[in-house]
């Protein structure tokens, strides 16, 4: 049985067993993007890679809201799993399927029709506009498959299964790696081939996952029917602030990029490389955050507050040792890692300095993921939204601006690092003294 009951047993072992596959899944997702970029850059060229980068940013930003609603799956279904409320699981799985399908279809139609307008609004360079538009339209066309692919993975994790999603992400990565060169160069489809490779690989993984979970009865799927009002209300009550969290994060990243841009092309290039490495560094922390969200959700449902506190303690301990280890490796090999992406001396130097300065701040951002994951497990989504606003807009962006004004380009890393520390104190203060423990998703409270 791949699904785990987190309301009993060894929390220490459960967290390792549950978070491990999530880390591997996240690594595969990042490698998916890197492989895609390598094929596009080498087979089509820099302009095509730039066009895909712009389109991918649009897709992620536009999808932020709907992905946030999907993230509410983790909290709602994990609590129902903890209560052993099978009927509730059936109803809410149906409600998520109906709501996410309708939103994906509406967004898909909107995206296909208005993709060029969106790209014009973003001042996409003329020479990249056509390629970016083609890539964007094809991805919007396949958006329902993409959302289904993400929903099944999230639903399985909420029920205590992190191993099955790993298998299907692996299938998607392998398929995309094979189809990219065939479609791009073999069929001479260019940038359209890259887009179709993405849609087909993720769509195939979704269909296989759906058939497999249906046959094994791992997720209680039923013939779609109109959900009850209270189900729709709860999903949007959690999903809207979760979606806003995603939008706040993306907007905050863009704001910090505006500070970076003021220092010129070399710093922008160095920062871009450091962010690719950054996306790998934080994988263990994000995986632990997802793990504690599901684990806490099950235990809150049955009022096992003793286990909730233990989950917090073990999550913080694992985060500290893993992130300190990763930080040490990054600090030692910062220059080597930066050189994997860059050739110019000035850009390499900034990327190296950035990573060395910020390396030992990463345990603090990891602690944010852990504490916010625990609070999110209770359903306190608006509170986590406020914490994210504080983290990005009251701390990270202003501090990166102020420190870079006082210290020059290396002040960017100093400001961001300090924001990690201060925001972790805010997260801890709310975890310790906030009202998230009083949050109740269901009328019976339990």
N, C-alpha and C positions, 0 to 999 in steps of 0.2 A: 504493500500500500504506500503510494507516494505522498498522500496527504497526511499532514501532521496535526495532532491535537496539542496545542501549546499551553493548555490549561493544566497539564500535569507532565511530570518527567523532568529531566535535567535541562535547565535553561541554558547552561553553558554549552552542552553538546548540541541542543536544538539550534542555537544561534549559529554555531559553526556549520552544521549540516545544511541549514536553510540559507544562510547568507552566501556560502561558498558558490553554489550554482548561480546565484544572482550576480555575483562578481564576474564569473565567467561569461554570463549572458551579456553583461554590460561591456566586457572586453570585446566580445564578438560584434556588438552593435557599433562600437568605435572602429573596429577593424573593417567592418562593412563600409563605413564612410571613407576610411583611408584607402581601401582597395578601389572603391569607386573613383576617388580622386586621382589615384595613380593611373588607372586605365584611361580616364578622360584626358588627363594632362599629357600623357605620353602618346596616345593614339590620335587625339584631335588637336590638342594644343592649349596654350595658356588662356586664350580668349574664351575657349569653350569651358575651361575650368572656372574662369571668372563668372561666366554666365550661369553655370550650375551652382556656384557658390551663392550668387544673388538669389536664384530661384529657390534654393534650399532654405535660405534665410526667410524668404517670404512664406514658404510652406510651414516652417516651424512656428513662425510668428502668428500666422493665420490660424494654425491648428492649436495654438496655446489654450484657447478656451475649451475646445472640445476634448483635448487631452486632459485638461483639468477635471472635466466631468468624468472622464474615464478613470482618473486617479481616485475619485470618490468610491469607486468599486472596492478598493482595498480596505477602506474603513467599514463600509456597510456590510459587505459580504463576510469579512472576518468576524465582525460582531455576531452576525447570524450563525456563522459556523461555531463560534464559541458557545452560543446558546443551544446549539444542536436543533435549530429551528429550520427543518428541511422545507416546510411549506413556505416560510419566509424567503428562503434562498430561491425557490422556484419563482416566486412572485417578483423578486427584485432582479433576478437574472433576466427575466422577461422584460421588465421595465427598462433595464439598461440597454438591452438589445434593441428595443423599439426606439428609445430616445436617441441613442448613438447612431442608429441607422438613418433616422430621419435627418438628424443634424449633418451627418456625413453626406447624404444625398443633396441637401440644400447647399451645403458649402461647396460640394463638387460642381454643381451647376453654376453657382456664382463664380467659382474660380475659373472654370472653362470659358465663361462669357467675358469676364472682366480681367483676365490675367494680364493682357497688354496694358490696360489702364493702370493696374497696380504697378507694373514695371516702369511705366512712364512717370508715375507719381514719385517713384524712388530715384528718378534721374538716371536710369540705367544707361550706360554708354551705348551710343547708336550701334556700334559694331558688335555689341553683345546682345542687343535687344531681341533679334529674331530667334537666336539659339535659346535664350533664357525663356522666351515666350513658349516655344515648343516644349521645352523640358517641364515648365510649370503646368501647361495644359494637360499633358499626359499624366502627370502626377495627380492633378485634381480629378482627372477621369477615373483613376484607380483608387481614389481616397477611401471608398467603402472597404476595399480589401485591406488597406493599410490600417484602418480603424479596427477591423475585425481581428487582424493579426495582433494588435496591441491589447485589445480587450481580453482575448482568451488568455494571454500571458498574465495580465493583471488579475483576472478572475481566479486563475489557478493558484497564484501566490497568495491571494486572500484566503484561500481554502487550505493553505499550508503546503502547497506543492511548488517548489522552485526548480525541480529537476526537469519536468516535462517541458516547460517553456524553453529551456536551454536547448533541447533537441531540435525544436522547430526554428529557433533563431539560427542554429548551426546550419540547418537545411537552407534557409534563406541566404546566408552568407556564401555557402558553397555554390548555390545556383547563380547568385549574382556574379561571383568570380568567374564562372564558366560562361555565362550569357553575355557579360559586358564585351569581351573582345569579339565574340561571334557576331553580335548585333552591331557593334560600333564599326569594326573593320571588315569582318567577314561578309556581312550583308550590306556594308557601306551605308548604314543608317545614321552614322554620326551621333550627334547629341540626342536625337530621338531614340536611337538604339540604347543609349545609356538609361534613358527614362523608362523605356519599355522593359529593360532588364530588371530595373528596380521594382516596377509594378508586378511583373510576372513572378519574380522570385519571392516577393513578400506575399503576393496573392496565392501562390502555390503552397507556401508555408502555412498560410491561414486556412486554406481548404483542407490540407492534410491534418492540421491541428483540430479543426472543427469535426472532421470525420472521426478522428482518433478519440477525442474527448467524448463525443456522442456515443460511440460504440462501448467505451469503457465506463460510461456514465459518471465521468469525473466532474462535469458541470451539469446542473439540472436544466438543460435546454428544453423548451416546449415550443409548440407552434405559436408564433407571435400573436398576441392579442392586446387590446387596449389596456394599458396599466391603470391602476387606481390612482385617484388624485393624490392621496397621501404618499404614495410611492414616488410619483413625479415630483411632489413638493420636497421630499427628503433628498432626492437625488440632486435637484437644483439647489437646495439649501446648502449642501456640501460642495456640489460641483462648481457653482458660480464663484465662490471665494477661492476654490482650488484653481480654477481657470485664471482668475485675476492674479493669483500668486505667480503663475507661469508668465503672464504678461508683464508683471512688475519686474521679474527677474530679467526677461529679455530686454525690456526698456532700460533697466539699470546697466546691463552689459553694454548696450549701445551708447549710453551716457558716458561711461568710463572710456569707451573707444574714442569719443570726441576729445577727451583729455589727451589720450595717446596721440591722436592725429595732429595735435598742435605741435608735436616735437619732430615731425617730418617723416619721410618715407622709411628711413633705416630703423627708426624706433617702432614704426607701425609693423614693419616686417618682423622685427625681433619679438614684438609683442604677440603677433600672430602665431609665430612658432612656439612661443612659451605657452600660449593658450591651447595649442594642440597637445602639448605635453601635460598641461594642467588637466585636460579632459581625461587623461589616463590616471593621473595622480589621485583624483578624487573618487575614482571608481569604488574602492573599498568602502569609503565613507557613505556614498550614496546607496550602495548595496546594504550596508548595515542599517541605514535609515529606513529603507524599504522593509527590511526584515523586522525591525522593532515595531514598525507600523502594524504589520499583520499580526505579530505575536501579541502586542499590547491589545489590539482590537478584540481578539478572542478572550483574553483574560478580563478585560473591562466588562465584557458582556456577562460574566459570571461573578463579578465583583472580587476577583482575586488580586487585590491591590498589593499584597505581599509579593506576588510574582511580577506585577508591573514594575515595582521598585527594583527587583532583582534584574529584570530585563534592562532597565535604565543603567544599573551599575555595570553589568557585564558588557552592555553596548559601549559605555564610556571607556571601560578598560581595554576592550578589543580595539576600539578606535584609536586610543592613545598609542598602544604598542605598534599597531600596523602603520599608522600615519607617521610616527617618529622614524620607523624603519624606512618607509618610503622617502621621507624627507631627507634622511641621511644619504640614501642612494642618489637622490636628485641633486643634493648639494655637491657630492663628490663628482658626479658625472654630468653636471649642468652644461659644460661647454661641449662635450661629446654629443649630448642629446640635442642641443641647439643646432649643431652642425649637420645633423641629419636632415634638417629642413632648409638651411640657409647656406649661402656661399660668401656673402659680403661681410667683411671684417666688422664694420660698425654695427650691423644688425646682429651678428653673432655675439658681440660683446654685450649689447643691451639685453638680449635674450638670456645670456648666461648670468648677468648681474641680477636680472629680475628673478630668475629661479632661485639663485643663492640667497637673495634677501628674503623671499617669501616662503622658502622651504619649511622652516620650523614654525610658521604660522598655521600650517595645514591641519595640525591636530585640533586647533580651535574651530576651524570651519567644519571639520568632521564632527565635533561635539554639537554644533548647530544642527547638523543632519540628524543626529541621534535624538536630541531633545525635541526637535520639531516633529520627528517621526512619531515619538511617543504621544505628544499632544494631538497630532493629527489622528492617531488611532482612537482617540476619544470622540472625534467628530468636531473638534474645536477649530474649524477651518478659517473662520474670520480672524481668530486670534493669531494663527500662523501667518495669515496674510499681513496683519499689522507688524508682526516680527520681521517679515521679509521687507516691508516698506522701510522699517527702521534700519535694517541691515544694508539695503542698497541705496536708499535715497537720503537718509539722515546720517549715514556713516560712510559707506564705501565710496560713493561718488564725491561728496564734499571733501573727505579726507584725502582721496587720491589727487583732487584738484589743489587743495591747500598744500599738501606735502610736496607735490611736484613744483608748485610755485616757489616754495622755500628752498628745496633741495635739488631742483632740476629733474631730469628724466627718471633717475632712480627713486625719486620720491613717490612715483606711481606705485611701485611695489610696497614701499613703506606704508603709504596710506591705506592700500588694500589690506595689507597684513594687520595693521592696527585695527581696522574695521572688523576683521575676523575675531580678534580678541574681545573687543567691546560687545559685538553682537552676541557672542557666546555667553556673556554675562547677562544680557537681556533675556536670552533663551532660558538660561538656568533660573533666573529670577521668576519668570512666568511658570516654569516647570515646578519650582519649589512652592511658590505662594499664589499662583494664579488659580482661576476657578474652573480649569479644564476637567477636574475630577467630578464636578457636578453635572457635566454635560450628559444628557440622555438622548439617544437617538430613537428609542422605542418606548411606547407608553408604559409597558410593564417594567421598564428600568432594568430588565435583566436578562 
